[in-house]
Amino acid sequence: MSAKEKFTSLSPAEFFKRNPELAGFPNPARALYQTVRELVENSLDATDVHGILPNIKIVIDLIDENRQIYRVNVTDNGIGIPPHEVPNAFGKVLYSSKYVNRQTRGMYGLGVKAAVLYSQMHQDRPVEIETSPINSKRIYSFKLKIDINKNEPIIVERKSVSNNNGFHGTSVSIYIPGDWSKAKPRIYEYIRRTYIITPYAEFIFKDPEGNVTYYPRLTNKIPKPPQEVKPHPYGVDREEVKIMINNLKKDYTLKEFLINEFQSIGETTAEKLLELSGLKGSKKVKSLSEEEITKLVEVLKKYEDFRAPSADSLSVIGEDLIELGLKKIFNPEFVAAVSRKPKAYQGHPFIVEAGIAYGGSIPVSEEPIVLRYANKIPLIYDEKSDVIWKVVEEIEWKRYGIESDQYQMVIMVHLCSTKIPYKSAGKESIAEVEDIEKEIKNTLMEVARKLKQYLSEKKKEEEAKKKLLTYLKYVPEVSRSFAVFLSNGSKELISKYQSEIEDELFRIISKKLNLTDIEEYRKMYKVDSE
Ligand SMILES: Nc1ncnc2c1ncn2[C@@H]1O[C@H](COP(=O)(O)OP(=O)(O)OP(=O)(O)O)[C@@H](O)[C@H]1O
């Protein structure tokens, strides 16, 4: 037996080609769903993040029946991609415009490349991209593949035509082996849930069976786009500080570096930090030794008086739009939403928002319908391993007026952050970070209190209604007594008065009780006035 092992290295592209399940591509059904997701999320990032109302078109065609190869095409009206960036954006794993301190759906620089790798593993057509940046005079088209060994793009074809109609945006087509019948419910659910959280977007979806679904824009109100912000001192480690220093274009002193490159550090705080670390503020930051960087980062982590991380980098949906989306899709009897103040975990700002829809056309089921969102992405798979599900399960819904074991309720939770702690690169579930878990619980309890108030008012009203209904049966008796009293014994007058008083009493009660079927009650309680 040989004890020798052979050592080699893998390029990131080869790593994800070997382990496609890590990026959400374990089988053809999931691959089809994941491809739609990656393309739609890139399109939305190219629109709403830049203040553009999104128009998204999704078309899936079966182009090779024998081999079950589908073409997934997604077109947007976004900011487009500069032509010199297209090859790397689609052909180099871990290349992205999203590695900045700002909330976006994309985060890893992997999604679309994972789809291209999966595509390349199973068929030979390249990925096709057409794009035109805002104000560009030309529309650029590319056909690309990935050189898996080198993790570099291979340009199969590159063209451009003149842009006569002022088009801006991007259209991407990827050829992928798929399983439409299995993926179908998930893809429809994904689009529906995306629509709930982006009611300011318009979607058109054509599926491979030829069905076209139009999701109209419900509002022109677009959430405030996120701003890029400097890192918060709690959120950096020593390697990140080293990278920041290496990338510096200016020859800063340590003090200038602290003030200019971090949020929450001004003149006074910088002085305090320098004193605590024993480092000289006048020292050139590029000349700091490894030990000095360690000392600096230790002080940044320990210092307790920093302002909380800025929430300018975040973009919430807001209570109005959450309620609008839930109302439109579920037609519930009651809806409420809460968007909380920013909080932070490990130096990363985050905001939790939640909505509850109750009753109406929501189907009854053993468990509430839970809609999980992270940075406006709906999370569909791995529901039970998500921290949101855990919190929903822990809440005693009976305390909030849900008395039955059957639920007719939709619970929506949205976490936004510059860093979502996903459990995997497939972005389907959120890890249990204590601060986030606590905040999800507080948000859900706050919105559940609104539901409780509604349900208790509804219960009170129903009880009052029941009571008043019992009074209805006395109406003929009471009217008759009054009529006798008023008529001085005249028989004709008795029946005239009785019917007038009865009419008036029924009218008052029906108005008070909001009854639509008052005639039914009248028949029920009619007594012969003769
Ligand atoms: N429709 C589009 N419009 C504009 N830019 C796009 C579009 N699609 C892709 N891009 C660019 O390509 C880059 C790479 O996309 P990719 O899906 O690989 O990763 P990502 O979105 O950055 O991160 P993640 O892996 O988390 O999805 C994006 O960061 C973006 O700059």
The ligand as an SDF file (V2000), in Angstrom:
LIG
                    3D

 31 33  0  0  0  0  0  0  0  0999 V2000
  -28.8670   41.7560  -15.4020 N   0  0  0  0  0  0  0  0  0  0  0  0
  -27.7500   42.3420  -14.9640 C   0  0  0  0  0  0  0  0  0  0  0  0
  -27.6230   43.6890  -14.9810 N   0  0  0  0  0  0  0  0  0  0  0  0
  -26.5130   44.3030  -14.5260 C   0  0  0  0  0  0  0  0  0  0  0  0
  -25.4450   43.6410  -14.0360 N   0  0  0  0  0  0  0  0  0  0  0  0
  -25.5000   42.2940  -14.0000 C   0  0  0  0  0  0  0  0  0  0  0  0
  -26.6370   41.5750  -14.4610 C   0  0  0  0  0  0  0  0  0  0  0  0
  -26.3820   40.2560  -14.3110 N   0  0  0  0  0  0  0  0  0  0  0  0
  -25.1590   40.1630  -13.7750 C   0  0  0  0  0  0  0  0  0  0  0  0
  -24.6050   41.3730  -13.5830 N   0  0  0  0  0  0  0  0  0  0  0  0
  -23.2630   41.6810  -13.0280 C   0  0  0  0  0  0  0  0  0  0  0  0
  -22.5760   40.4610  -12.9370 O   0  0  0  0  0  0  0  0  0  0  0  0
  -22.0400   40.3000  -11.6230 C   0  0  0  0  0  0  0  0  0  0  0  0
  -21.9360   38.8460  -11.2960 C   0  0  0  0  0  0  0  0  0  0  0  0
  -23.2200   38.2530  -11.0980 O   0  0  0  0  0  0  0  0  0  0  0  0
  -23.3540   36.9180  -10.2510 P   0  0  0  0  0  0  0  0  0  0  0  0
  -24.7560   36.4460  -10.3440 O   0  0  0  0  0  0  0  0  0  0  0  0
  -22.3140   35.9670  -10.6760 O   0  0  0  0  0  0  0  0  0  0  0  0
  -22.9610   37.3260   -8.7640 O   0  0  0  0  0  0  0  0  0  0  0  0
  -23.5910   38.3740   -7.7670 P   0  0  0  0  0  0  0  0  0  0  0  0
  -24.9650   38.7050   -8.1530 O   0  0  0  0  0  0  0  0  0  0  0  0
  -22.6300   39.5190   -7.6700 O   0  0  0  0  0  0  0  0  0  0  0  0
  -23.5480   37.5770   -6.3830 O   0  0  0  0  0  0  0  0  0  0  0  0
  -24.3230   36.2150   -5.9700 P   0  0  0  0  0  0  0  0  0  0  0  0
  -23.4240   35.0950   -6.2780 O   0  0  0  0  0  0  0  0  0  0  0  0
  -24.5250   36.3790   -4.5130 O   0  0  0  0  0  0  0  0  0  0  0  0
  -25.5890   36.1800   -6.7590 O   0  0  0  0  0  0  0  0  0  0  0  0
  -22.9720   41.0860  -10.7360 C   0  0  0  0  0  0  0  0  0  0  0  0
  -22.3110   41.4800   -9.5440 O   0  0  0  0  0  0  0  0  0  0  0  0
  -23.3450   42.2680  -11.6260 C   0  0  0  0  0  0  0  0  0  0  0  0
  -22.3660   43.2750  -11.5360 O   0  0  0  0  0  0  0  0  0  0  0  0
  1  2  1  0
  2  3  1  0
  2  7  2  0
  3  4  2  0
  4  5  1  0
  5  6  2  0
  6  7  1  0
  6 10  1  0
  7  8  1  0
  8  9  2  0
  9 10  1  0
 10 11  1  0
 11 12  1  0
 11 30  1  0
 12 13  1  0
 13 14  1  0
 13 28  1  0
 14 15  1  0
 15 16  1  0
 16 17  2  0
 16 18  1  0
 16 19  1  0
 19 20  1  0
 20 21  2  0
 20 22  1  0
 20 23  1  0
 23 24  1  0
 24 25  2  0
 24 26  1  0
 24 27  1  0
 28 29  1  0
 28 30  1  0
 30 31  1  0
M  END
$$$$
